[in-house]
Amino acid sequence: MATSISFTTPKLTSSFSSSPILLQTLLFSRKLSASSLHFPASSPQTLGSGTHSLGRLRGLRCFTVRAESENGVEPYAPRHYDFDLFTIGAGSGGVRASRFAANFGATVAVCELPFSTISSDSSGGVGGTCVLRGCVPKKLLVYSSKYSHDFEESMGFGWKYDSEPKHDWSTLIANKNAELHRLTGIYKNILKNSGVTLLEGRGKIIDPHTVDVDGKRYSAKHILISVGGRPFIPEIPGREYAIDSDAALDLPSKPEKIAIIGGGYIALEFAGIFNGLKSEVHVFIRQKKVLRGFDEEVRDFVAEQMSLGGIEFHTEESPQAIHKLPDGLLSLRTTKGTVDGFSHVMFATGRQPNTKNLGLDSVGVKMSKNGAIEVDEFSQTSVPSIWAVGDVTDRVNLTPVALMEGGALAKTLFLNEPTKPDYGAIPSAVFSQPPIGQVGLTEEQAIQQYSDVDIFTANFRPLKATLSGLPDRIFMKLIVCAKTNKVLGLHMCGEDSPEIMQGFAVAIKAGLTKADFDSTVGIHPTAAEELVTMRTPTRKIRNGSSPEVCWESRAPSKSVS
Ligand SMILES: Cc1cc2nc3c(=O)[nH]c(=O)nc-3n(C[C@H](O)[C@H](O)[C@H](O)COP(=O)(O)OP(=O)(O)OC[C@H]3O[C@@H](n4cnc5c(N)ncnc54)[C@H](O)[C@@H]3O)c2cc1C
């Protein structure tokens, strides 16, 4: 942990040191070699936490250091500004950059919209999407929904229930909202304790050094835009009846039957939540498969497992219109027909950067077609005094990445350390049920980049499923460069995958080899031990094609041996 207060997504559990999963992964961290492996940023999403160890320089105020040589930061003009840094948006990236900058001695202000669980042009809240409308509330709902599976599993282990356990949606939402209020308060305190001035209101850029917040103007040497993005519902007839992920996290009642449009990670996570809470769930995806950009076998595996869990997938089926029927229920017309009887239709088809009405066009900040701010590798925009981090730049839209970008920017501007965020081997997770964890290259990317790769896979029934009787399986894949023996990618779908993957990500980032994996002793009996005991490749790919199949990967049950 950092010497100064370090804050990412709050820890939701307090005790983890005895977990065999973490012990297994910690064993790995002892084997790190100095070598490092750099991967291009993989498109799928990521989890993890990036904290830097930073000395607290507050009070020194002697940081007239600039990094103009490498990143084009303009030297100090002999002009007085209200602040060294003015940040618009107090989400993950904005809070991280502001706090670190203040710790490095800069005078910093950040503006943020008033709190609301649902975002709009005029509402948001300190903490941003991750804390109020993303990672945290979503994960709390995932926890809640997983109990139904646990109850079912427990019966094979001897548990009996006199009546079926009942779920109370309003208790869950009330407790979740109380936690969000606590967290937004914590974030405000973190800013205050770092000496950052927090202003409530909507920020708009007036000129390269001036920000307007609800009619009051502030000048700053540097302006940081960290306004994130918002969910987007496409223009189809009846879109007013649809909900987005903000609303889905704060519904007054649980959906009886829900259509979820989209095959990305947010769609799958919500499908798991509502399925676990016993709603009837239909997922409509435009393509043949869910999770574009993920490893192909993982895409197939997770869809199969989710289907077995009761979710109905409608593939290659796009929504055309939503109609509200006299009974109040919704009917969804798609490219293949009509499905009736939905209490809710949710769109999880993408997010848009919050760059409208921000004054960007008038100051000349360049944006891409979808409204994302274009930045260089130091997060500098086309206007030298204006910087942007996080989702608004549409690089890798994840909390730990926004944190990394914010921290790197503070170092660049106020610590005389020009720092580029490192997008190599970002681990990622999908909190579907079962969840996915992954790091490094997919098999398809590895073949494209390295031609000769060895693929190790395991697809097995975990020990727990032997007594639970449920159809749960686990899939694992290790992708190895045939020439160097380095592990290029690791993918897992099954219980605890994200927790397992966070530890193994250290090994992949450090460039460890398959031989390092093989020489690590497993922790028995765990599912994770499989990752250090896969000895025979499932297939060898040479010259980018013609896989040589070595063995059948659908192995039998994994039980104590
Ligand atoms: C449903 C969902 C689940 C997610 N799950 C995960 C996950 O499990 N793991 C993960 O890593 N990531 C997850 N994400 C992504 C993650 O939340 C984002 O990548 C992260 O929050 C981006 O941080 P940011 O600082 O760029 O923007 P944000 O956190 O969105 O913060 C931007 C802030 O700017 C404010 N703002 C906007 N315009 C203005 C203005 N004009 N003036 C003042 N303030 C303004 C907004 O109110 C907001 O508070 C999830 C996202 C969603 C939607």
The ligand as an SDF file (V2000), in Angstrom:
LIG
                    3D

 53 58  0  0  0  0  0  0  0  0999 V2000
  -22.1990   -1.2020  -14.9980 C   0  0  0  0  0  0  0  0  0  0  0  0
  -20.6970   -0.9850  -15.0140 C   0  0  0  0  0  0  0  0  0  0  0  0
  -19.8750   -1.9090  -14.4250 C   0  0  0  0  0  0  0  0  0  0  0  0
  -18.5120   -1.7100  -14.4260 C   0  0  0  0  0  0  0  0  0  0  0  0
  -17.7330   -2.6620  -13.8350 N   0  0  0  0  0  0  0  0  0  0  0  0
  -16.4060   -2.4950  -13.8060 C   0  0  0  0  0  0  0  0  0  0  0  0
  -15.5880   -3.4530  -13.1590 C   0  0  0  0  0  0  0  0  0  0  0  0
  -16.0520   -4.4550  -12.6200 O   0  0  0  0  0  0  0  0  0  0  0  0
  -14.2610   -3.2150  -13.1570 N   0  0  0  0  0  0  0  0  0  0  0  0
  -13.7090   -2.1170  -13.7360 C   0  0  0  0  0  0  0  0  0  0  0  0
  -12.5000   -1.9530  -13.6900 O   0  0  0  0  0  0  0  0  0  0  0  0
  -14.4670   -1.2130  -14.3800 N   0  0  0  0  0  0  0  0  0  0  0  0
  -15.7990   -1.3700  -14.4130 C   0  0  0  0  0  0  0  0  0  0  0  0
  -16.5740   -0.4310  -15.0270 N   0  0  0  0  0  0  0  0  0  0  0  0
  -15.9190    0.7040  -15.7160 C   0  0  0  0  0  0  0  0  0  0  0  0
  -15.5070    1.7800  -14.7170 C   0  0  0  0  0  0  0  0  0  0  0  0
  -16.6110    2.1510  -13.9210 O   0  0  0  0  0  0  0  0  0  0  0  0
  -14.9640    2.9910  -15.4620 C   0  0  0  0  0  0  0  0  0  0  0  0
  -13.9330    2.5640  -16.3140 O   0  0  0  0  0  0  0  0  0  0  0  0
  -14.3950    4.0430  -14.5290 C   0  0  0  0  0  0  0  0  0  0  0  0
  -15.3590    4.4740  -13.6130 O   0  0  0  0  0  0  0  0  0  0  0  0
  -13.8690    5.2220  -15.3560 C   0  0  0  0  0  0  0  0  0  0  0  0
  -13.4370    6.2560  -14.5080 O   0  0  0  0  0  0  0  0  0  0  0  0
  -13.3700    7.7590  -15.0310 P   0  0  0  0  0  0  0  0  0  0  0  0
  -12.6550    8.5280  -13.9760 O   0  0  0  0  0  0  0  0  0  0  0  0
  -12.8370    7.8090  -16.3860 O   0  0  0  0  0  0  0  0  0  0  0  0
  -14.8690    8.2490  -15.1580 O   0  0  0  0  0  0  0  0  0  0  0  0
  -16.0850    8.2090  -14.1590 P   0  0  0  0  0  0  0  0  0  0  0  0
  -15.8460    7.2960  -13.0220 O   0  0  0  0  0  0  0  0  0  0  0  0
  -17.2750    7.9710  -14.9850 O   0  0  0  0  0  0  0  0  0  0  0  0
  -16.1370    9.6850  -13.5530 O   0  0  0  0  0  0  0  0  0  0  0  0
  -16.4690   10.7880  -14.3140 C   0  0  0  0  0  0  0  0  0  0  0  0
  -17.1070   11.8060  -13.3930 C   0  0  0  0  0  0  0  0  0  0  0  0
  -17.2200   13.0520  -14.0790 O   0  0  0  0  0  0  0  0  0  0  0  0
  -18.4320   13.6670  -13.7040 C   0  0  0  0  0  0  0  0  0  0  0  0
  -18.7810   14.6590  -14.7250 N   0  0  0  0  0  0  0  0  0  0  0  0
  -19.1830   14.4400  -16.0070 C   0  0  0  0  0  0  0  0  0  0  0  0
  -19.3260   15.6110  -16.6610 N   0  0  0  0  0  0  0  0  0  0  0  0
  -19.0190   16.5850  -15.7620 C   0  0  0  0  0  0  0  0  0  0  0  0
  -18.9590   17.9980  -15.8400 C   0  0  0  0  0  0  0  0  0  0  0  0
  -19.2330   18.6500  -16.9690 N   0  0  0  0  0  0  0  0  0  0  0  0
  -18.6080   18.6900  -14.7260 N   0  0  0  0  0  0  0  0  0  0  0  0
  -18.3280   18.0500  -13.5630 C   0  0  0  0  0  0  0  0  0  0  0  0
  -18.3330   16.7040  -13.4460 N   0  0  0  0  0  0  0  0  0  0  0  0
  -18.6740   15.9870  -14.5370 C   0  0  0  0  0  0  0  0  0  0  0  0
  -19.4070   12.4980  -13.6220 C   0  0  0  0  0  0  0  0  0  0  0  0
  -20.5250   12.8380  -12.8200 O   0  0  0  0  0  0  0  0  0  0  0  0
  -18.5250   11.4220  -12.9850 C   0  0  0  0  0  0  0  0  0  0  0  0
  -18.6290   11.4230  -11.5830 O   0  0  0  0  0  0  0  0  0  0  0  0
  -17.9510   -0.5740  -15.0240 C   0  0  0  0  0  0  0  0  0  0  0  0
  -18.7820    0.3720  -15.6300 C   0  0  0  0  0  0  0  0  0  0  0  0
  -20.1380    0.1730  -15.6210 C   0  0  0  0  0  0  0  0  0  0  0  0
  -21.0330    1.2040  -16.2680 C   0  0  0  0  0  0  0  0  0  0  0  0
  1  2  1  0
  2  3  1  0
  2 52  2  0
  3  4  2  0
  4  5  1  0
  4 50  1  0
  5  6  2  0
  6  7  1  0
  6 13  1  0
  7  8  2  0
  7  9  1  0
  9 10  1  0
 10 11  2  0
 10 12  1  0
 12 13  2  0
 13 14  1  0
 14 15  1  0
 14 50  1  0
 15 16  1  0
 16 17  1  0
 16 18  1  0
 18 19  1  0
 18 20  1  0
 20 21  1  0
 20 22  1  0
 22 23  1  0
 23 24  1  0
 24 25  2  0
 24 26  1  0
 24 27  1  0
 27 28  1  0
 28 29  2  0
 28 30  1  0
 28 31  1  0
 31 32  1  0
 32 33  1  0
 33 34  1  0
 33 48  1  0
 34 35  1  0
 35 36  1  0
 35 46  1  0
 36 37  1  0
 36 45  1  0
 37 38  2  0
 38 39  1  0
 39 40  1  0
 39 45  2  0
 40 41  1  0
 40 42  2  0
 42 43  1  0
 43 44  2  0
 44 45  1  0
 46 47  1  0
 46 48  1  0
 48 49  1  0
 50 51  2  0
 51 52  1  0
 52 53  1  0
M  END
$$$$
